[in-house]
Amino acid sequence: MQNMKIAVASYSFHGMKYAGVCDVFHYLDLLKHRYGVVNADIWTGFLPTLEDDFIGKVRAALDANGLELANLCVDGPHLWMDDPDERAAHRTQMLEYIKAAEKLGAKTVRIDFGGTEGHTMPEEAFEYIVKTYREYCAICADLGMKIGPENHWGWDRVPEYLEKVKDAVDSPAYGHLYHLRNFYDEPERGEALAISYAMHTHIHADSMPYAKEVIRKLQNSGYQGVYSVEHHSGELECARVEWQLATVRGLIAELQQEGFEQEAKPSFFNGVYLGKEAE
C-alpha cells in the first residue's frame, strides 16, 4: 500500500486568524513543529495579498519548513455570478490565484461553481462553467496541477451537476476536492462520483464516525492525493486539531493493519466514544 499523505488545512485555524493571532507563517510553523506533517493546505483567507514579494515569502517559508503545498483552497472568486461584470472580475482574480499557486508549488487548486443549491443551474451558467474550467485546466495541465470544485456549498453539492460538468470539461487536469459526505441530495451517488476523480480531501471533525470506510474506498480507487484534516469549530483550535489529526492517523493505522479489501471494521475510537471499552 502506497504512502498515505496527511495535511492540516489552514482553515482549521480561522478563529485564530480572525482574532489576529495566526497568520500563514504561524500556520506553517505549526505544521512543522507541532503537528509533524509535511503537506500544507492553504485557504486563501490566509493570503491577504497576491503580490510577488508576499507570495515569495510564503514559498520561502514552505521550503524552510520542508513542506509541500498539497492544495490552494480558493474562496472569493468562483465561476458563476449572475452579473457579467462580476463574472469577468472573478475570472481575472482566479487567473492571479493560479499564478500564485504555480509560485507556491501547489499540486491542486480548488475553485467553486457558484450558484445556489436547490435551484436549477441555467444552461448559460453550465456552458460558462465548462468553458472556464477548460481554460483553467489547460493552464494547470501545463503546470502539473489539477483544478476543480469542492462539494461544500452551492451547485458543488449537487451530484447531477458535478457529473455533468466533469463529463463536459473532460480534462485530466480536472479533479474534485472531496469534502466527506456533504451533498445536497443523492449522497451515495455523490460519494461514488467524488471518489472516482478525487484530487484532494477535507476530513472534517463530524466525519470521524465514518471517515475510516471513506478512506478505505479512496485508497481502493487508486487515490493519489492527500488526506487533509479540516477543523471548523473556531475554538480551541490548536488542541482540537491535534485530536482530529491523531484520530485520522489512528484510522489509517487501523486500515493498514486490517487491510483494505473488506469493509472497514468499527474503529477503536468509535468504541471509546460509545462506551464499549468500559463494558
WOURPE-V294480 format. One record per residue. BURIAL is 1 if it has 16 or more other ideal C-beta (glycine too) atoms within 10 Angstrom, else 0. Layout:
BURIAL
BURIAL
This chain:
0
0
0
1
1
1
1
1
1
1
1
1
1
1
1
1
1
0
0
0
0
1
1
1
0
0
1
1
0
1
1
1
0
0
1
0
1
1
1
1
1
1
1
1
1
1
1
0
0
0
0
0
0
0
1
0
0
1
0
0
1
1
0
0
1
0
1
1
1
1
1
1
1
1
0
0
1
1
1
1
1
0
0
0
0
0
1
0
0
1
1
0
0
1
0
0
1
1
0
1
1
1
0
1
1
1
1
1
1
1
1
1
1
1
1
0
1
0
0
0
1
0
0
0
1
1
0
1
1
1
0
1
1
0
0
1
1
0
1
1
0
0
1
0
1
1
1
1
1
1
1
1
1
1
1
1
1
1
1
0
1
1
1
1
1
1
0
1
1
0
1
0
1
1
1
1
1
1
1
1
1
1
1
1
0
0
0
0
0
1
1
0
1
1
1
0
1
1
1
1
1
1
1
1
1
0
1
1
0
0
1
1
1
1
1
1
1
1
1
0
0
0
1
0
1
1
1
1
1
1
1
1
0
1
0
0
1
0
0
1
1
1
0
1
1
0
1
1
1
0
1
1
0
1
1
0
0
0
0
0
0
0
0
1
0
0
1
1
1
0
0
0
0
0
0
0
0
0
0
